[in-house]
Amino acid sequence: MSGESSELASEIALAAQHEEGTSATEAPAVARSASSLKAAALPPVDVVIGTSEMARADPELVNKITTMVNSSYFASLREVLPEGMEGYERVSTDDVVERLGMGDAGARANRVLHLAFRAGELVGCCSSTFQPPWTDQGCGHWGLLVVSQAAQGTGVASAIVAAAERRLAGCCTRVQIEYDYYPDHPPSQALKAMYEDHFGFVRESGSGRRRSSSGGSEFRRCHKELTEALRRMQRPVYLRAMRDSLATELAELAAAQPGGIDRLGSVYLLRGLAGLSDAQHDARLAALNGRSVYLIWFDHDDARYISLTARGVISST
């Protein structure tokens, strides 16, 4: 059970979305109806992308996320874990800090951690990745879907998944998830119904193989096509965010470059590098004549400093 490709029923805890008074073996439609009624009386769920700044603003946030994830995993897997286990660690505080840091890249982040809040309280999380190394080009991924035990069955999971898939639709055409399925485990059966019936994922042919090392579970790899309507809506959102991010970086580069940035990276053929300095320096410069170089820095105001690079060698004139 390692990595995103082993989202070992973290979300089995979401079987509790077949809320209080509703058996985990009842029809999913009945459970969802009860969930909708319960969620309607609660404040809305706000889903944001986690960042390091959020962790600095709330020194307890990392511990809150870590505890929520690990306790939800343990509650969902208790019946299939080895006897005597008193806890389960899916993530460490270091893992959470790293995941939050990925969100600092803003629009250009590949993998992020979505955080769900209700009335300011953390109630869930989920990761989403534009292009993980184990999926085909254009196939995004979400995983680590966890809802706090107190908020399960109140629409939090649906809100998180919707946010993750909106993000992925900006540059992906489909989504992949993976999970371990325990055929004789009621919470796992409810999880399968949620993923493959409610959320519309289709198991990849041949992926339902038994894994003896995981207590007889089946590893299920599933895909879902993102709708054209969602992709058409989210593509401009993604591109505008990328444009704004690039514009900000260009402005920062321009502010640090006295002569502007329009000619940076241009190729120049060196000529006339002689008689510019003392004899020793002059001979070294003359040897550069005829060489093609890239312009990486220049001072437009007094034209004294021009930095050029050719085959990894940088010189200033």
Summary of the structure (lengths in Angstrom):
residues: 317
radius of gyration: 26.8
end to end distance: 57.7
largest distance: 91.9
contacts: 952
relative contact order: 0.12
helix: 42%
strand: 23%
